């Protein structure tokens, strides 16, 4: 199936750039994880639910006999890097003044990075949240797994209030070993509590990346006449003369952007502000290049 958020040309152009972890991951040397197995560790790490496409030889039949459910054994040497994409699917992510809505840009970024990860032998998982964490795709490095990842992305329909902060805390608790956690959101949430959520991930020693998605109209606030503003999450309506509130709006927006950026940096997260009208290739190329190990000498 062909998905609207997949760009074959973009994947081809970025394919030569490895996606590197910035912190040591389970089973890899710092900054290097192109090999599927590094060292001789085959120590048991965890169980996870069986998903279609998994190698049935890895099923634990004793666990099935006890629980009547299928579980796959995971080992520390199975993969060098596990990535988990957390996508905010609240109502505001469906906003678009021109072009594509924020949720589509989130799909494009997540799908592109997931493809690059699996293509280099690493694992990608997906968590989608509206008012709660309502859809999860476990991390896997099997190429066949990408179809489930893309299909789940394709089914996302933004609606309601955001449950992003709760979802971040839940993901931080569920991931049992170090991982790369990628958050894609407009962060229209309680910013005062965002720092705690990001620090939870940092405490668990995860490598964090934050893509802050904003529509150009939200950033620039360019209007030429009175407008009726509708909150896309709770339906609140406000009728206002933009020229009268523009200065106050820009001050509040700058404070908001600065807060999200600073809280991300405080948690050692890789922060990127993404305008939805910007070209993705330069953004992702810069993102991937910045993560490469610095050459010595």
C-alpha positions in Angstrom: 0.0 0.0 0.0 1.2 3.5 -0.9 1.1 6.0 2.0 0.8 9.7 1.5 3.4 10.4 4.2 6.1 8.3 2.6 8.4 10.0 0.1 10.6 7.5 -1.8 12.9 10.3 -3.0 13.4 11.6 0.5 14.1 8.1 1.8 16.7 7.6 -1.0 18.4 10.9 -0.3 18.7 10.4 3.4 19.5 6.7 3.1 23.3 7.2 3.2 23.1 8.9 6.6 23.2 6.6 9.6 20.8 7.4 12.5 23.1 7.4 15.6 22.3 7.2 19.3 23.7 10.0 21.4 24.0 7.8 24.6 25.2 4.2 25.1 22.5 1.7 24.2 22.0 -1.9 25.2 24.4 -4.0 23.1 26.2 -1.3 21.3 29.3 0.8 21.5 28.6 4.5 22.0 27.6 6.2 18.7 27.9 2.9 16.7 25.0 0.5 16.2 25.0 -0.6 12.6 25.7 -4.2 13.5 22.8 -6.3 14.6 25.0 -8.2 17.2 27.9 -6.6 19.0 29.8 -8.8 21.4 28.5 -12.2 22.5 25.7 -11.2 24.9 22.6 -13.3 24.5 21.3 -12.6 28.0 17.5 -12.7 28.3 16.0 -9.2 28.6 12.2 -9.3 28.5 9.0 -10.7 27.1 6.8 -8.9 24.8 3.5 -9.7 23.1 3.6 -11.6 19.8 2.7 -9.6 16.8 2.1 -10.9 13.2 5.4 -11.2 11.4 7.5 -12.2 14.4 9.6 -15.3 14.2 7.5 -18.1 15.7 10.6 -19.9 16.7 11.0 -17.3 19.4 7.7 -18.0 21.0 7.8 -19.1 24.7 5.5 -22.1 24.9 5.9 -22.4 28.7 4.6 -18.8 29.0 1.7 -19.8 26.6 0.8 -22.8 28.7 0.6 -20.6 31.8 -1.3 -17.6 30.4 -2.8 -18.9 27.1 -1.2 -15.9 25.4 1.7 -15.7 22.9 4.9 -14.1 24.1 8.2 -13.5 22.3 11.5 -13.7 24.1 13.7 -10.7 23.6 17.5 -10.7 24.3 19.9 -7.8 24.9 21.9 -8.6 21.8 18.8 -8.6 19.6 19.1 -5.0 18.6 21.5 -2.1 19.2 18.9 0.6 19.3 15.2 0.7 20.1 13.3 3.8 19.1 9.8 4.7 20.4 7.8 7.4 18.6 5.2 9.2 20.7 2.8 11.1 18.6 0.3 13.7 19.9 -3.1 13.1 18.2 -5.1 15.7 20.0 -7.5 18.0 18.1 -5.0 20.8 17.7 -2.7 18.6 15.7 -5.3 18.6 12.8 -4.8 22.4 12.3 -3.5 23.7 9.0 -3.7 27.3 7.8 -2.3 26.3 4.4 -0.8 23.0 3.2 -0.7 20.0 5.4 -1.8 19.8 9.1 0.6 19.2 11.9 -0.4 15.5 12.2 0.6 14.8 8.6 4.1 16.4 9.2 4.4 14.2 12.3 3.5 11.2 10.2 6.1 12.1 7.6 8.9 12.5 10.2 8.0 9.4 12.2 7.6 7.2 9.1 10.9 8.5 7.5 13.0 7.9 10.7 11.3 4.6 11.4 12.2 3.4 7.9 15.8 4.5 8.2 16.1 2.8 11.6 14.7 -0.6 10.4 16.8 -0.4 7.2 20.0 -0.2 9.3 18.9 -3.1 11.6 17.4 -1.2 14.5 13.9 -1.3 16.0 11.0 1.2 15.9 7.9 1.3 18.0 4.9 3.7 18.0 2.7 5.2 20.7 -0.2 7.5 19.8 -2.1 9.5 22.3 -5.2 11.7 22.4 -6.6 12.2 25.9 -4.8 8.9 26.8 -2.3 6.5 25.4 -4.7 4.6 23.1 -2.5 2.9 20.5 0.8 1.2 20.8 2.9 -0.7 18.3 5.8 -2.6 20.0 9.3 -2.0 18.8 10.7 -4.4 16.2 13.5 -4.4 13.6 11.7 -6.8 11.2 11.1 -5.2 7.8 7.6 -6.6 7.8 6.9 -4.7 11.0 7.0 -1.4 9.1 3.7 -2.2 7.4 2.0 -2.3 10.8 3.8 0.9 11.9 2.7 2.8 8.7 -0.8 1.4 8.8 -1.2 2.6 12.4 0.1 6.1 11.4 -2.3 6.2 8.6 -5.3 5.5 10.9 -4.6 8.4 13.2 -7.5 10.8 13.4 -6.7 13.8 15.8 -9.5 14.6 18.2 -10.1 15.9 21.7 -7.7 17.1 24.4 -4.1 16.0 24.7 -2.9 13.3 27.1 0.7 13.8 26.0 2.2 14.3 29.5 0.6 11.1 30.9 1.6 9.2 27.8 5.3 10.3 28.2 5.2 9.1 31.8 3.6 5.8 30.8 6.2 5.2 28.1 9.0 6.0 30.4 7.8 3.3 32.9 7.1 0.7 30.2 10.4 0.7 28.4 12.7 -1.6 30.4 16.0 -0.7 28.8 17.6 2.4 27.3 16.0 3.6 24.1 15.6 6.6 21.8 12.3 8.3 22.5 11.0 10.7 19.8 8.2 13.1 20.7 6.2 14.8 18.0 3.7 17.4 19.2 2.6 21.0 19.2 2.9 20.9 23.1 -0.3 22.7 23.7 -0.4 21.3 27.2 0.5 22.3 30.7 4.0 23.5 30.1 4.7 23.7 33.8 4.4 19.9 34.0 6.3 19.1 30.7 9.6 19.4 32.5 8.7 16.6 34.9 7.6 14.3 32.0 10.9 14.9 30.1 13.0 14.5 33.2 11.2 11.1 33.8 12.6 9.9 30.4 16.0 11.4 31.3 16.0 9.6 34.7 15.4 6.3 32.8 18.5 7.2 30.8 16.7 7.4 27.4 18.0 9.5 24.5 15.3 12.1 23.8 14.4 14.0 20.6 11.6 16.6 20.5 10.0 17.8 17.3 7.9 20.9 18.1 5.4 21.2 15.3 3.9 24.6 14.7 1.7 26.0 11.9 3.1 29.3 10.4 -0.2 31.1 11.2 0.3 30.1 14.9 3.8 31.5 14.8 3.3 34.7 12.7 -0.3 35.5 13.7 -1.0 37.5 10.5 -4.6 38.6 10.2 -6.2 41.6 8.5 -9.7 41.6 10.0 -11.6 40.4 13.1 -11.7 36.7 13.5 -13.6 33.9 15.2 -11.1 31.6 16.9 -12.1 28.1 17.9 -10.1 25.8 20.2 -9.8 22.5 18.3 -9.5 20.5 21.5 -12.4 21.8 23.7 -14.5 23.9 21.2 -14.1 27.2 23.1 -14.9 30.1 20.8 -13.3 33.6 21.0 -14.1 36.5 18.7 -11.3 39.1 18.6 -9.7 41.9 16.7 -6.2 40.4 16.0 -4.5 43.8 15.7 -5.5 44.7 19.2 -4.0 41.5 20.7 -1.1 40.9 18.3 1.6 42.3 20.6 0.4 40.3 23.6 0.0 37.2 21.5 3.6 37.3 20.2 4.9 37.8 23.7 3.0 34.8 25.0 4.0 32.7 22.0 7.7 33.6 22.4 7.5 32.7 26.1 5.8 29.4 25.2 8.4 28.5 22.6 11.3 29.4 24.9 9.8 27.3 27.7 9.4 24.2 25.6 12.9 24.6 24.2 14.5 25.2 27.6 12.7 22.3 29.3 13.9 20.1 26.4 17.5 21.2 26.8 17.3 20.8 30.6 16.4 17.1 29.9 19.3 16.8 27.4 16.7 16.4 24.6 17.5 17.1 21.0 15.0 19.9 20.3 13.8 21.0 16.9 11.2 23.6 16.1 9.4 22.5 13.0 7.3 24.9 10.9 4.8 22.9 8.9 5.5 24.9 5.8 9.2 24.1 5.8 10.9 21.5 3.6 11.5 18.3 5.5 14.7 17.2 3.8 17.0 20.0 5.1 15.4 19.6 8.6 16.0 15.8 8.8 19.4 16.0 7.1 20.6 18.5 9.7 19.0 16.4 12.5 20.8 13.2 11.3 24.1 15.0 10.7 24.1 16.6 14.1 23.8 13.2 15.7 26.9 11.8 14.0 29.9 11.2 16.3 32.3 14.2 16.2 35.6 13.3 14.5 38.7 13.5 16.6 41.8 15.4 15.8 
